[in-house]
Amino acid sequence: MMKTNTRSQWKIFTPMAVAVCLMTACSDGDDGKEGPPGIVSISIEQADTLKATIENVVIDAQTHVQVDFFLSNANDIAVTGLENLKELDTLGVGIAKLAPPQKHYQAQTAISTEAKSTTDPALQWTSYINNQVEPAANAQANAQTQWQAGIESNCKTACLTSLGAGQYRYTLSKPLTGYSQFTGIDTQYSPELTHRIYLELKPFANSPIDTKLINSVYDFVPATGQAVAADMGRKVVAPEQACFRCHNPDLANTDTRLLMHGNKRFAFEGCVVCHTTYSGDPETGNSLDMATLTHQIHQAKYQIVGYKGQLYDYANVTFPGDMAQCQQCHIPGATAQSGNNNIPSKTACLDCHKAQIPADWNGTVAGLFHNREIFANPWALGCSGCHPDSTNPEGVGLFHNAAVKTATKLVSDFQVKLLSSQLSVEAKTLAVTLQVQQMEQLPASQPMIKSFWLIATGETNSANMPINNGQRKVWDLLANTSDVALKITAPNQLTVTISNLSAADFGDLSQSKLYSKLVLCADKNTGFAVNCNIANQEVSLSAINSLSLQGQAVTAKAKVDEQACRQCHDQGLEDRVLSAHQMKGIFEPNSSCGTCHAPQTATALTDGQCQSCHSNDAIMYLNANVMHTPGASQIKPYRTINNTLSYREMVHSLHAGTRTVVGFDNPRPELTYPNAKNNCSVCHSTGQLSLEGLSAQQSLLVATPDAANLGQIAEYSPTLATCAACHTLIDSLIVHARSFGGVYQSDASGGRIYQSGQESCATCHAEGRSSGVDKVHK
């Protein structure tokens, strides 16, 4: 019986591995006798994929460091020959200890008046390999000498020894005490502390980054020689659950990957070895601390002179969330130390609170945050208002996450559900019963209710829209109007009776929908709904369901996941949408349009509320001579396919970066979408891309690409319009679309010519088909 090694690389045998085994070392050449264990391996030139597992680290009494790692392919087959590469592109190793944070270079001369906190400071990584760097290219006004943590990357194969069978040993070129020492950075070897080894490897300059670039980390305690548990490594962010909710994890995608330093580094836990509290950029004077650069990049406030002296300016980054809500990235329970982000950090706190610095600030963190007037709420809890202790384990997180916690609580406490609706065509009345938790009085008598709306919508693609866009109605349930009557009909039940309603406005009643939206005033410090006169937060919640005007449950097939949208967009999105709707004051309350449209009634992005206004005909109303009378002659010349307000095309063009940003006479900033533009699965789940019913919708009328005057319009059939929102090379797309029933008229002044159902695009491009969007947009 052949002896085998229990290593993981022996467990998986691919056909290729078996072939190599047969050709090389599975036999000792003496047939019929048992030989030594077979070695299954491939050379590094033959390996299609690479991964490295750091298995052991030894630091001797003279602080020499040896790192042993196993190099294999994706199937755990040993990879040999790394030590013989004459043109090895990248091999670097770094080492750091987890210790109290070191002061930034600029902080050496700051006035120190800080008292010891009741909580030990959040531990940070301190690298043993550091440099003092002077300003060079692109130096700015704040340029000055800085410290920078680093790794060893020049020794390469000279520091590498092969131990055989894919085992390698990298020995740092100097003992830890041999690297540059600086007064102010504590790099004394501390074997009792948690240490981290970072290893990066790419064998050849042209090696595929997604399969052959290695970033590996290993946390251990030198005194014991053992790897440490997950809760000893200062892991406060889980990139899979935080960063990659918005960003694309695909390293093969050159447009969206999070890959830095000359396309060598992507592992977050490797980044923090060098992006320490004391590292700075000499050209700009900005901190290189991982928390600082991450926080400020997402606030569009960061600049750095980085790789090869290039200036990176993040002023145009658009973050779709609320930076005050820390739990968006520091997800509770996502890592063993996810709660450690609540421990105040001198640099991290200033990342967001610089706007509150008073004129007489003494330059210290304590000098700002110990100001009892500026930070009155935390100081009401004493030291624990910022520094976690047994009385407040959340520390400052209690305030950072208060808005989200309050919103979550009130959405549950005041849940709204549509119970029934009854439409009388003859009497022109509509009776709707809603269940509202914690409501036993009429809403107008509830001081914590700011707004309460009932919304009805009809067909949005009807060829014969009612005058004044009557297929959408909004009723204010707080106003005392003659056509709205309210009555408490049971505990927590409210019946609303609408009069003077024309059912004909809504077209096919089976396609109608009823929604409701409640806006509550809250105190985010207590988590309760309060009188709107003293509130510091508003919480919006939609009814958890929708009904037709005739009372049936709405079962429209979802085209996109609400949760997928909310992965990037938090509750703060509503504030930004409201701001966009009020540009130039057009939709302000009591303005020409705001008289009806100031209520921002939608809180969901995918339930049809947005589409009820952002229909295929939306841009035909914006400049109408008669209020809401549609007319193609009113379409403005900049409202092309990439500036239409049709919801589907608007969302696609925004996320694809193809949208023109002219509007309301003011250019608006372009959005920066961090994921792959053609990755439909980010927003659409399996089964949502069937294209069912798309060709049956009416075509889209928009301005022609070169329009200069009102009414210069083009027609796009519905599937073609959807594609054209991203595919701006319209000429080739048109030729293809026309072959399968698509319609494009560069001059549609004579009216639409597309007939419902004429397109046959779904035959090939529906999900699961030969050229389905799920395949071509993978």
LUMGUMAR-96791 format. One line per 8 residues: number of its first residue (from 1); for each residue y, x, z of C-alpha. Coordinates in steps of 0.2 Angstrom, whole numbers. Each point is the difference from the previous one (the first is absolute). Layout:
# residues N
NUM) Y/X/Z  ...
***
This chain:
# residues 778
1) 0/0/0  17/7/-5  12/4/14  17/-9/-1  16/2/9  7/-15/9  17/3/-7  8/-15/-8
9) 0/9/-17  -19/-1/-1  0/-19/2  7/-5/-17  -8/5/-16  8/-5/-16  -9/3/-17  11/15/-3
17) -4/7/18  -19/-2/-3  2/9/-17  9/15/9  -13/0/13  -14/1/-12  9/14/-10  5/11/15
25) -7/1/18  -12/-14/4  -15/12/-2  -3/18/6  -9/4/-16  -17/1/9  -8/-17/-6  -11/-9/13
33) 9/9/15  14/-7/11  16/10/-4  17/1/9  11/-16/1  7/-4/-17  19/2/-3  8/-14/-10
41) 17/6/-6  11/0/-15  14/13/-4  18/-4/2  3/1/-19  -13/-14/-2  5/-12/14  9/-15/-6
49) 6/-5/18  3/10/16  2/-4/18  0/12/15  -6/-3/18  7/11/13  -15/2/12  5/14/13
57) 15/10/5  0/16/11  15/8/8  -5/17/8  8/8/15  12/9/-12  5/-17/-8  -8/4/-16
65) -5/-17/-8  -15/-4/-10  -2/-16/-9  -18/-5/-7  -1/-14/-13  -13/-7/-11  5/-3/-18  -9/-13/-10
73) 2/-13/-14  1/-19/3  -19/-1/2  0/14/13  -8/13/-11  5/17/5  13/8/-11  -1/19/-2
81) 11/14/-7  17/-4/7  1/18/7  -1/7/-17  14/-9/-9  12/13/-6  13/-14/-4  -1/-11/15
89) 14/-12/-1  2/-6/18  -8/5/16  10/-3/16  -3/-1/18  11/-6/14  -2/-1/19  10/-9/13
97) -1/-5/18  4/-18/8  14/4/12  17/-6/7  12/-1/-14  10/15/-4  19/-1/-3  7/0/-17
105) 9/16/-6  17/-9/1  -4/-6/18  1/18/7  19/-2/4  0/-18/4  7/-5/17  -15/-5/10
113) 2/-13/14  -17/-9/-2  -9/-5/16  -18/0/0  -8/-16/-5  -13/-11/9  -11/3/-15  -6/17/-7
121) 7/3/-17  -10/-5/-15  -11/15/-5  4/8/-17  -8/13/-10  6/18/1  -6/12/-13  -4/18/4
129) 6/5/-18  19/-2/-1  14/8/-10  19/1/2  8/-6/-17  17/3/-6  9/-12/-12  -3/3/-19
137) 2/-10/-15  9/-17/1  8/4/17  11/-14/7  14/-1/12  -12/-1/15  -11/15/-6  -5/11/14
145) -15/11/5  -15/-10/5  -18/2/7  -14/-6/-11  -18/-2/5  -13/6/-13  -17/4/-5  -8/16/-7
153) -2/-1/-18  1/17/-8  -16/8/7  -12/-11/-10  -17/8/-4  5/16/9  -2/-10/16  -16/-9/-6
161) -18/4/3  -15/-9/-7  -14/-4/13  -11/-7/-14  -5/-18/-5  17/-6/-1  5/7/17  17/9/1
169) 10/9/13  18/2/-1  8/13/12  19/-1/2  8/16/-5  8/3/17  -4/-5/18  11/-14/6
177) 11/12/10  3/10/-16  10/-13/-9  19/-1/2  6/-5/17  16/-8/4  9/-3/16  1/-19/1
185) -17/-4/-7  -15/1/12  -14/7/-10  -10/7/14  -18/-2/-2  -6/-14/11  -19/-2/-2  -1/-15/12
193) 11/-11/-12  -6/-10/-15  2/11/-16  0/-5/-19  -6/9/-15  7/-5/-17  -9/6/-15  6/-3/-18
201) -10/6/-16  1/-2/-18  -11/12/-10  10/0/-17  17/-4/-6  -7/-14/-11  -12/-7/12  1/-19/1
209) 10/-4/15  -9/-16/4  -17/8/0  3/19/4  15/1/12  -5/2/18  10/-4/16  -11/1/15
217) 5/0/19  -11/4/15  6/-3/18  -9/10/14  3/8/17  -2/19/-1  -5/2/18  -15/-11/-2
225) -3/3/-19  -3/-19/-2  8/-12/-12  11/-13/9  -1/-19/1  12/-10/-11  11/-4/14  5/18/3
233) 8/4/-17  17/-8/0  -5/-12/-14  14/-14/0  -2/-6/-18  -15/-5/-9  5/3/-19  -14/-12/-6
241) 8/-15/10  18/6/0  6/11/-15  -13/-7/-12  5/-18/2  15/3/-11  -4/18/-8  -14/3/-12
249) -14/12/7  -6/5/-17  3/18/-2  -3/-1/-19  15/-11/-2  14/12/-3  14/-13/1  -4/-7/18
257) -11/12/9  7/7/17  -3/19/-5  12/13/6  3/19/-1  -4/3/-18  -14/-13/0  -10/8/13
265) 2/-10/16  -4/-18/3  -8/-2/17  12/-7/13  -9/9/15  2/16/-10  18/-3/-2  4/-1/18
273) -6/18/3  16/6/-9  12/-14/1  3/3/19  14/-5/11  8/17/-2  -1/3/-18  15/-2/-11
281) 7/1/-18  12/14/-1  9/-6/-15  4/-17/7  -1/2/19  -12/-15/1  -15/0/11  -17/1/-8
289) -9/-9/14  -12/-12/-7  7/-15/9  17/4/-5  -3/3/-18  -11/-16/-1  12/-11/9  15/6/-9
297) -8/0/-18  -4/-19/3  18/-3/5  6/9/-16  9/13/11  -9/16/-3  3/16/-11  -10/16/0
305) -1/15/-11  -18/2/-2  -13/8/-12  8/14/-10  17/-4/6  1/-17/-8  11/-13/9  -9/-16/4
313) 12/-15/4  -8/-16/6  16/-10/0  -7/-13/-13  -16/-4/10  -2/-18/3  -11/-5/15  -6/-18/0
321) -2/-1/19  11/1/16  1/17/7  3/-7/17  -18/-7/0  -10/16/4  -17/-9/0  1/-1/-19
329) -6/18/-1  -5/3/18  -13/-13/0  -7/-5/17  -18/6/2  0/9/-17  -2/17/8  -6/5/17
337) 18/5/4  10/-13/-10  9/-4/16  7/17/2  14/-4/-13  8/-9/14  3/16/10  18/5/-4
345) 2/15/-11  17/9/0  0/1/-19  -8/-16/-4  11/-11/10  16/8/-8  -8/-4/-17  6/-18/2
353) 13/0/13  13/12/-6  11/-15/-4  2/-3/18  6/17/5  17/-1/9  15/12/-4  -2/9/17
361) -19/4/-3  -5/16/8  -13/4/-13  -16/-4/11  -12/-13/-2  2/-5/18  19/-1/-3  -3/-14/-12
369) -15/-10/7  5/1/18  16/-9/-4  -3/-16/10  13/-10/-11  -7/4/-17  -18/-3/5  2/-13/14
377) -16/-9/-3  -11/15/2  10/6/15  -3/-17/8  -18/6/2  5/17/7  -9/15/-8  -15/-10/-6
385) 12/-8/-12  -3/15/-11  -13/11/9  -17/-10/2  -7/-2/17  -11/-12/9  14/-13/1  3/1/-18
393) -14/9/-10  9/-4/-16  16/9/5  12/-1/-14  -12/-9/-11  3/-15/10  17/-1/-9  -5/7/-17
401) -14/-13/-2  9/-15/9  5/-8/-16  -17/-1/-8  -8/-5/17  12/-14/2  -2/-6/-18  -19/0/2
409) 1/-10/16  12/-13/-6  -9/-3/-17  -15/-4/11  9/-10/13  10/-11/-12  -13/-1/-14  5/-13/-13
417) -13/-10/-9  2/-14/-13  -12/-14/6  4/-14/-13  12/-6/-14  1/-17/-8  11/-3/-15  5/-18/-5
425) 6/0/-18  7/-18/1  10/3/16  5/17/-5  -5/7/17  -11/14/7  -7/1/17  -6/17/6
433) -8/3/17  1/18/7  -8/8/15  11/12/9  -6/8/16  12/0/15  10/-14/-8  2/-16/10
441) 18/-4/-5  9/-2/-16  4/17/-8  19/-2/1  -1/-1/19  -10/16/1  13/14/3  -12/14/-6
449) -2/-7/-17  12/7/-13  -7/-8/-15  -14/-12/-5  -4/-4/-18  -11/-12/-10  -2/6/-18  -8/-10/-15
457) -4/8/-17  -7/-7/-16  -6/8/-16  10/16/-4  -6/2/-18  3/-18/-5  7/-1/-18  12/-14/5
465) 8/5/17  10/-13/9  19/1/0  7/11/14  -17/9/1  -5/-15/11  -18/6/1  5/10/16
473) 7/-9/15  5/7/17  4/-11/15  8/7/16  -9/-8/15  14/5/11  14/-9/-9  4/-18/3
481) -1/-7/-18  -3/-17/-6  -15/4/-10  -10/9/13  -7/-9/16  -10/9/13  -11/-7/14  -11/8/13
489) -16/-10/-3  -12/9/12  0/15/11  5/15/-11  1/-11/-15  15/-4/-11  1/-13/-14  13/3/-13
497) 5/-15/-12  9/4/-15  9/-14/-10  8/-1/-17  -13/12/-8  -5/-1/-18  -18/4/-3  3/2/-18
505) 10/16/3  -16/9/5  -11/-3/-15  -18/0/3  -1/-4/18  -17/9/2  9/16/-4  14/-3/13
513) 1/9/17  7/-3/17  5/15/11  10/2/16  9/14/8  6/2/18  12/13/6  0/4/19
521) 13/10/10  -8/12/12  3/14/13  -10/14/-6  1/8/18  -10/-14/8  -9/-7/-15  5/-18/2
529) 10/-12/-10  17/-2/7  17/-9/-4  7/6/-16  16/4/9  -8/14/9  -14/6/-12  -2/17/-7
537) -14/-4/-12  -4/-13/-13  -19/-4/-4  -4/-10/-16  -17/-8/-2  -7/-11/-13  -12/-15/2  -17/7/0
545) -5/-12/-15  7/-10/-14  -3/-17/-6  4/-10/-16  13/-14/1  -15/-11/-1  -8/8/16  -14/10/-8
553) -4/18/5  7/12/-12  -14/11/-7  8/10/-13  -9/16/-4  9/15/8  6/13/-13  4/13/13
561) -3/4/18  14/-3/13  -8/13/11  1/12/-14  19/-2/-1  2/1/18  -9/17/1  17/7/-6
569) 12/-14/2  3/-6/18  10/-14/8  16/10/-5  -3/-4/-18  8/-17/3  16/8/5  1/10/-16
577) -5/-15/-10  14/-10/8  12/14/-3  -5/0/-19  3/-19/-1  17/1/7  7/14/-11  19/-3/-4
585) -1/-15/11  -7/-12/-13  -14/-6/12  10/0/16  1/-16/9  12/-13/-7  3/10/-16  -3/-7/-17
593) -18/4/0  -3/3/19  4/-19/4  -18/-3/-5  -8/18/-1  6/9/16  -16/-5/9  -12/14/-3
601) -15/-11/2  -14/12/-6  -9/11/13  -16/3/-10  0/10/-16  -16/-8/-8  -1/-18/5  11/-7/-15
609) 17/-2/9  8/15/-8  -7/-6/-17  8/-18/2  17/8/-3  -6/16/-10  -8/-10/-14  -1/4/-18
617) 16/-9/-3  10/7/15  12/11/-10  4/-16/-11  9/-7/15  11/14/6  15/-2/-12  -2/-19/-4
625) 15/-10/-3  -7/-15/8  -8/4/17  -19/4/-3  0/-7/-17  -11/13/-9  5/7/-16  -5/16/-10
633) 18/2/-6  4/5/18  -11/15/2  10/15/4  -3/15/-12  -7/12/14  -13/-13/5  -14/9/-11
641) -18/-1/4  3/14/13  14/-9/8  -7/-18/0  -1/-10/16  -17/-7/-5  -10/5/16  -15/8/-8
649) 10/11/-12  13/3/14  -13/7/12  -9/10/-13  15/8/-7  7/4/18  -16/9/5  -3/8/-17
657) 17/8/0  4/-8/-17  13/-12/7  18/1/-6  11/-1/15  16/-8/-7  5/-17/9  14/-9/7
665) 11/13/-8  -6/14/12  -14/12/-4  -13/0/14  -11/15/5  -17/1/-8  -15/-2/11  -11/15/3
673) -18/-7/0  -12/13/8  -16/-6/-7  -8/1/-18  10/-12/-11  -16/-5/-9  -11/-3/15  -1/-19/0
681) -13/1/15  14/5/12  7/-18/-1  -14/-10/-8  -17/-3/8  -16/-2/-10  0/-16/-9  19/-2/-1
689) 2/7/-17  -10/-12/-10  16/-5/-10  -6/-18/2  14/-12/-6  12/13/-5  0/-4/-18  2/-18/4
697) 17/3/7  16/-1/-10  7/16/-8  15/10/7  17/0/-8  11/15/5  13/10/-8  -5/11/-15
705) -1/18/4  16/4/-9  10/-16/4  19/2/2  5/-19/2  -6/-15/9  -14/-9/-8  -8/14/-10
713) -17/-4/5  -18/5/-3  -16/-9/3  -16/8/8  -16/-9/2  -6/-1/18  -13/14/0  11/11/-11
721) 14/-2/12  -11/5/15  -5/16/-9  17/4/-7  7/1/18  -8/16/2  -4/5/-18  17/4/-7
729) -6/6/-17  1/-17/-6  -3/3/-19  -18/6/1  -4/-13/13  7/-14/-11  -11/4/-15  -15/-1/12
737) 5/-16/8  4/-9/-16  -18/4/-6  -6/-11/15  12/-14/0  14/8/9  18/-5/-5  15/11/-1
745) 16/-6/-8  15/13/0  11/-15/-5  -5/-16/9  16/-9/-2  -10/-14/-10  -11/-3/16  -17/4/6
753) -14/1/-12  -14/4/12  -13/-13/3  -9/-2/16  -17/9/1  3/9/-17  -3/17/8  -18/7/1
761) 5/16/9  -12/-5/15  -15/1/-11  1/19/1  12/4/14  -5/-12/14  -8/8/15  -18/5/-3
769) 2/0/-19  -3/14/-12  19/6/1  4/-10/16  16/5/9  -11/5/15  -8/14/-12  15/6/-10
777) 12/-1/15  -12/8/13
***
